[in-house]
Amino acid sequence: TPYLPDKMFVLGTDVLGTVLNRLTSQPFFLIAARLCPPGCEATLYAVFMSTSNFGHTVAGMVGARVTPAFGVTQGEYGGLVGLLVFRAGCTVLPMML
């Protein structure tokens, strides 16, 4: 089986994932800037980015609380499948609202 060092995994998921997320959200920001009144583009961008950052912070805090509840701790991954199913459900949840 191929081996991926932990440091490479963290760099790939944390750094590269964040950069790709920001790049994929740029079209939304451009369309929103064109639709808002002239002179408010920077304020609108700041509101969107602060909302996004707040969401990522809350998600990290909730994830830190939920992970041990599924039995996933350092070296113990017995509940990982259930945790991943829960995460997938949380990802789909906003589309249902």
C-alpha positions as CSV (number, residue, x, y, z in Angstrom):
1,T,0.0,0.0,0.0
2,P,1.2,3.5,-0.7
3,Y,2.5,5.5,2.3
4,L,1.7,9.1,2.8
5,P,3.7,10.9,5.6
6,D,1.6,12.7,8.2
7,K,3.2,16.0,7.5
8,M,2.3,15.7,3.8
9,F,-1.3,14.8,4.7
10,V,-1.6,17.8,7.0
11,L,-0.1,20.1,4.3
12,G,-2.4,18.7,1.7
13,T,-5.6,18.9,3.7
14,D,-5.0,22.0,5.7
15,V,-3.0,24.3,3.5
16,L,-3.9,23.2,0.0
17,G,-7.5,22.6,0.9
18,T,-7.9,26.1,2.3
19,V,-6.3,27.7,-0.8
20,L,-8.5,25.7,-3.1
21,N,-11.6,26.6,-1.1
22,R,-10.7,30.3,-1.3
23,L,-10.1,30.1,-5.1
24,T,-13.4,28.2,-5.8
25,S,-15.3,30.9,-3.8
26,Q,-13.9,33.8,-5.9
27,P,-16.6,33.6,-8.7
28,F,-19.3,34.0,-6.0
29,F,-17.5,37.0,-4.6
30,L,-17.1,38.6,-8.1
31,I,-20.8,38.1,-8.9
32,A,-21.8,39.5,-5.5
33,A,-19.5,42.5,-6.0
34,R,-21.1,43.3,-9.4
35,L,-24.6,43.1,-7.9
36,C,-24.0,45.3,-4.8
37,P,-24.2,49.1,-4.9
38,P,-21.1,51.0,-6.1
39,G,-18.6,51.7,-3.3
40,C,-19.7,48.8,-1.1
41,E,-17.7,46.0,-2.7
42,A,-15.0,45.9,-0.1
43,T,-17.5,45.9,2.8
44,L,-19.4,43.1,1.2
45,Y,-16.2,41.1,0.7
46,A,-15.3,41.7,4.3
47,V,-18.7,40.5,5.5
48,F,-18.5,37.3,3.4
49,M,-15.0,36.5,4.5
50,S,-15.7,37.2,8.2
51,T,-18.8,34.9,7.9
52,S,-16.7,32.3,6.2
53,N,-13.9,32.5,8.8
54,F,-16.5,32.3,11.6
55,G,-18.0,29.3,10.1
56,H,-14.7,27.5,9.8
57,T,-13.9,28.3,13.4
58,V,-17.2,27.0,14.7
59,A,-16.8,23.9,12.5
60,G,-13.4,23.2,14.1
61,M,-14.8,23.6,17.6
62,V,-17.8,21.4,16.9
63,G,-15.5,18.8,15.3
64,A,-13.3,18.8,18.3
65,R,-16.3,18.0,20.5
66,V,-17.9,15.5,18.2
67,T,-14.9,13.4,17.3
68,P,-14.4,11.8,20.8
69,A,-18.1,11.2,21.0
70,F,-17.7,8.7,18.0
71,G,-14.8,7.0,19.8
72,V,-12.1,8.5,17.5
73,T,-9.1,9.4,19.6
74,Q,-5.4,9.3,19.1
75,G,-4.6,5.8,18.0
76,E,-8.2,4.6,18.2
77,Y,-10.2,4.8,14.9
78,G,-13.1,2.4,15.6
79,G,-15.8,5.0,15.1
80,L,-14.2,6.7,12.1
81,V,-16.8,5.3,9.6
82,G,-19.7,6.6,11.7
83,L,-17.9,10.0,12.1
84,L,-17.4,10.3,8.3
85,V,-21.1,9.4,7.7
86,F,-22.0,12.1,10.2
87,R,-19.7,14.6,8.5
88,A,-21.2,13.8,5.1
89,G,-24.7,14.3,6.6
90,C,-23.7,17.7,8.0
91,T,-22.4,18.7,4.6
92,V,-25.7,17.9,2.9
93,L,-27.8,19.4,5.7
94,P,-27.7,23.0,4.5
95,M,-29.2,21.9,1.1
96,M,-32.2,20.6,2.9
97,L,-33.0,23.8,4.8
